[in-house]
Amino acid sequence: MPEYSPAPESPFIPASDFWEGSDEVEWLVDGLLPAASVSMIVGRPKAGKTILSLNLALSVACGTRFLGRRCQPGRVGLIQLEDPDVLILKRLKTMIKLPPAGLFVSTGKPWDAGLRALLPAFIIEHGLTLVVIDPLVLWQPGTKENSAEAMAALLYGLRNSVQDTGCAILIVHHARKAGGDHGEGIRGSTAILGAVDVAIILHKREEGKAHLETKSRFGEVEDKAIELDAESLTWEYRGSVQDARRSEQTSQILDLLEVENGLPATEIQERLGIPPRTLYRVLAYLEEGGVLTCTEGAASEKGGRPPKIYFLGSCQDDSSEAANGGPHGT
């Protein structure tokens, strides 16, 4: 009689059993980073993505907030494949005085195929709930970033570790030099974005200021404005990007009127380069709040609507010239 191997256990389960499972997302970082996920922080060189990943790792290890969001306390493994030990240690000591009991660090040692295969065992041994790999390009050197097949295989290998252990894996990766929105700025194949659950993209705007664009399978996440506290090496939440931009534009307008009080909106727009629709929205907001006062200047000889003149606070007596066709009323 021929011998038959037993059939493998079926990967299918009845829908009735599936219905009994939870449909609530378990968050490691509320509304941002799910537990048991493969996620990514992306940014240009020197943009601050490694600091951001260390901030997140310490927030989870200490059970503190990350960019204003509550973190589920857990054990964290840092796999630093690029920066030297002395730099990582200096950064960590700047961020926190004493080493958290739940933080484990691997630096200065490449993870060859043998070590990579043992990642699930190490996760279970140390009871990790989050592993940070920085950077992706050095996790499996030689993998072609532009190859959809190669990157999908690498990332789904990490997903197998997540499924085997329930630990979240966060990868730090580079952005394209040319940048891009809507996830298009991630360097390499588009398969990278498709293979991760969450991509947190760091857009540096100016020194110490940036905004985060988040692409998530679990719903929309509002873009956030963040600012780096240089003393503590901590990225801090500064509100929505829209609020931050309005705050900057407000400061620009007020600074200009501090120097030259009583300017028409057209001149404010020319001086600051703020788009007209945005400018009038900000001016109306400041006027409603009593920060600015608006009067009408004299109509030009060519006709048309009289220009709107804006003043800090209430109109001053010496501003009547402008309101009646003076230097800024014509």
BELNOR-V993675 format. One record per residue. N is the residue number from 0. RES is the residue in three letters. PHI is phi in degrees with one decimal (none if undefined). Layout:
N	RES	PHI
N	RES	PHI
This chain:
0	MET	none
1	PRO	-67.8
2	GLU	-93.6
3	TYR	-115.9
4	SER	-76.8
5	PRO	-63.9
6	ALA	-65.5
7	PRO	-66.8
8	GLU	-62.8
9	SER	-66.3
10	PRO	-77.4
11	PHE	-87.6
12	ILE	-129.9
13	PRO	-60.7
14	ALA	-59.7
15	SER	-62.9
16	ASP	-72.3
17	PHE	-63.0
18	TRP	-62.7
19	GLU	-76.5
20	GLY	-72.1
21	SER	-82.1
22	ASP	-105.3
23	GLU	-96.3
24	VAL	-73.6
25	GLU	-92.4
26	TRP	-101.6
27	LEU	-85.1
28	VAL	-122.9
29	ASP	-47.9
30	GLY	67.7
31	LEU	-128.4
32	LEU	-118.0
33	PRO	-73.8
34	ALA	-68.5
35	ALA	50.6
36	SER	-134.1
37	VAL	-109.6
38	SER	-129.8
39	MET	-149.6
40	ILE	-109.5
41	VAL	-122.1
42	GLY	-169.7
43	ARG	-70.9
44	PRO	-55.8
45	LYS	67.2
46	ALA	-79.4
47	GLY	109.2
48	LYS	-70.2
49	THR	-66.6
50	ILE	-61.0
51	LEU	-62.4
52	SER	-67.2
53	LEU	-68.1
54	ASN	-57.8
55	LEU	-65.6
56	ALA	-60.0
57	LEU	-67.5
58	SER	-63.0
59	VAL	-71.0
60	ALA	-62.6
61	CYS	-100.2
62	GLY	70.6
63	THR	-100.6
64	ARG	-84.8
65	PHE	-120.3
66	LEU	51.1
67	GLY	82.9
68	ARG	-104.9
69	ARG	-70.4
70	CYS	-110.8
71	GLN	-78.2
72	PRO	-61.1
73	GLY	-167.5
74	ARG	-87.0
75	VAL	-128.0
76	GLY	-111.3
77	LEU	-100.4
78	ILE	-111.9
79	GLN	-100.3
80	LEU	-105.2
81	GLU	-120.9
82	ASP	-74.8
83	PRO	-67.8
84	ASP	-52.0
85	VAL	-62.3
86	LEU	-73.3
87	ILE	-62.3
88	LEU	-63.5
89	LYS	-61.9
90	ARG	-64.2
91	LEU	-63.0
92	LYS	-68.3
93	THR	-72.6
94	MET	-77.5
95	ILE	-150.7
96	LYS	-75.2
97	LEU	-117.4
98	PRO	-69.6
99	PRO	-64.4
100	ALA	-64.0
101	GLY	-96.7
102	LEU	-110.3
103	PHE	-125.3
104	VAL	-127.2
105	SER	-126.0
106	THR	-133.8
107	GLY	68.2
108	LYS	-134.1
109	PRO	-68.8
110	TRP	-95.0
111	ASP	-77.7
112	ALA	-58.6
113	GLY	-63.6
114	LEU	-66.9
115	ARG	-60.5
116	ALA	-66.1
117	LEU	-92.8
118	LEU	-53.5
119	PRO	-58.0
120	ALA	-65.3
121	PHE	-66.2
122	ILE	-60.6
123	ILE	-66.5
124	GLU	-58.5
125	HIS	-96.7
126	GLY	64.2
127	LEU	-78.0
128	THR	-109.2
129	LEU	-147.8
130	VAL	-122.5
131	VAL	-108.0
132	ILE	-112.9
133	ASP	-137.0
134	PRO	-102.2
135	LEU	-60.9
136	VAL	-62.1
137	LEU	-101.1
138	TRP	-70.2
139	GLN	-135.1
140	PRO	-54.4
141	GLY	96.5
142	THR	-69.9
143	LYS	-77.6
144	GLU	-63.1
145	ASN	-85.5
146	SER	-90.9
147	ALA	-61.4
148	GLU	-65.0
149	ALA	-66.8
150	MET	-71.6
151	ALA	-64.5
152	ALA	-63.9
153	LEU	-63.8
154	LEU	-72.2
155	TYR	-73.8
156	GLY	-63.9
157	LEU	-66.8
158	ARG	-64.8
159	ASN	-61.5
160	SER	-63.8
161	VAL	-63.7
162	GLN	-66.8
163	ASP	-74.4
164	THR	-119.7
165	GLY	77.8
166	CYS	-90.5
167	ALA	-79.8
168	ILE	-120.5
169	LEU	-115.3
170	ILE	-107.8
171	VAL	-101.9
172	HIS	-138.5
173	HIS	-89.7
174	ALA	-92.7
175	ARG	-64.8
176	LYS	-62.4
177	ALA	-79.5
178	GLY	72.9
179	GLY	144.6
180	ASP	-105.2
181	HIS	58.3
182	GLY	82.4
183	GLU	-76.7
184	GLY	-85.4
185	ILE	-74.6
186	ARG	-70.1
187	GLY	102.3
188	SER	-64.5
189	THR	-66.3
190	ALA	-64.5
191	ILE	-63.4
192	LEU	-63.2
193	GLY	-68.6
194	ALA	-93.2
195	VAL	-106.4
196	ASP	-81.6
197	VAL	-139.3
198	ALA	-119.7
199	ILE	-102.7
200	ILE	-105.7
201	LEU	-93.8
202	HIS	-106.0
203	LYS	-77.8
204	ARG	-99.8
205	GLU	-157.0
206	GLU	-57.6
207	GLY	80.9
208	LYS	-131.0
209	ALA	-157.0
210	HIS	-134.2
211	LEU	-105.9
212	GLU	-106.5
213	THR	-120.0
214	LYS	-111.1
215	SER	-135.6
216	ARG	-69.7
217	PHE	-100.9
218	GLY	121.7
219	GLU	-75.8
220	VAL	-123.2
221	GLU	-63.0
222	ASP	-60.3
223	LYS	-118.4
224	ALA	-90.1
225	ILE	-132.3
226	GLU	-138.4
227	LEU	-88.9
228	ASP	-83.6
229	ALA	-64.8
230	GLU	-71.1
231	SER	-105.0
232	LEU	49.8
233	THR	-126.0
234	TRP	-77.1
235	GLU	-117.8
236	TYR	-73.2
237	ARG	-122.2
238	GLY	95.8
239	SER	-70.0
240	VAL	-60.1
241	GLN	-62.1
242	ASP	-64.9
243	ALA	-65.9
244	ARG	-65.2
245	ARG	-64.1
246	SER	-63.6
247	GLU	-65.2
248	GLN	-65.3
249	THR	-60.4
250	SER	-61.6
251	GLN	-62.4
252	ILE	-64.1
253	LEU	-65.5
254	ASP	-63.0
255	LEU	-65.8
256	LEU	-73.8
257	GLU	-63.1
258	VAL	-85.2
259	GLU	-130.6
260	ASN	-77.0
261	GLY	94.2
262	LEU	-121.4
263	PRO	-71.6
264	ALA	-58.8
265	THR	-62.7
266	GLU	-73.5
267	ILE	-60.7
268	GLN	-64.4
269	GLU	-65.8
270	ARG	-68.0
271	LEU	-100.6
272	GLY	71.5
273	ILE	-79.0
274	PRO	-53.2
275	PRO	-52.3
276	ARG	-61.8
277	THR	-66.2
278	LEU	-59.5
279	TYR	-66.2
280	ARG	-66.3
281	VAL	-69.4
282	LEU	-61.6
283	ALA	-64.2
284	TYR	-62.3
285	LEU	-70.3
286	GLU	-69.5
287	GLU	-63.2
288	GLY	-83.9
289	GLY	78.0
290	VAL	-76.4
291	LEU	-121.2
292	THR	-120.9
293	CYS	-116.1
294	THR	-128.2
295	GLU	-98.7
296	GLY	-83.8
297	ALA	-75.5
298	ALA	-67.2
299	SER	-74.4
300	GLU	-64.7
301	LYS	-81.3
302	GLY	89.2
303	GLY	91.1
304	ARG	-70.4
305	PRO	-63.9
306	PRO	-70.4
307	LYS	-90.5
308	ILE	-108.3
309	TYR	-113.1
310	PHE	-126.0
311	LEU	-70.1
312	GLY	63.7
313	SER	-86.9
314	CYS	-62.5
315	GLN	-87.6
316	ASP	-58.7
317	ASP	-79.4
318	SER	-96.1
319	SER	-62.1
320	GLU	-60.6
321	ALA	-65.8
322	ALA	-69.0
323	ASN	-113.1
324	GLY	98.5
325	GLY	-75.5
326	PRO	-52.8
327	HIS	-104.1
328	GLY	-102.1
329	THR	-106.4
